[in-house]
Amino acid sequence: MVRNSNSIEVRRPQVEVFAFVAEFPNDPKWQRGKKSCTWTSEGGLRVGATYRQHATFLGKDVFQNFTVLEVDAPRLVRYESKEGSFPLTVTRTVEDLGDGRCRFTETVEGEPGRFFSLAAPLLQPMVKRTITRDFEVLKKLLESQAAD
């Protein structure tokens, strides 16, 4: 089992940050490598809702279908993909810090297939850099909306 958790403080209200990060079609706006995230079910964010993600990883197109497992707005959303070479579960939480600030945390847990389990020690520094960059993009994007 591989587990990676990252957090960042954002100077925006919890409700606004949750609304943005729980609307998966926004992911390509802040996550490097994500090409599209499209709802494949109707009704928006709810337990059982599904979406399809198109990303690139190591130069290859990766398509995954996700199912929402848990929603506790504006605090938590958890979703999973059971397919492909790296089935995973993602938990996004938004913690209210007061004064119009919050902490966004994303935890990814998965069972890597053979290739990824062998390559993990080499890929981990690259993934960490990418996530750090993605979180900085998210912070800048959300905080700049306050000026609009």
Order of alpha helices (4+ residues) and beta strands (2+ residues): beta-alpha-alpha-beta-beta-beta-beta-beta-beta-alpha
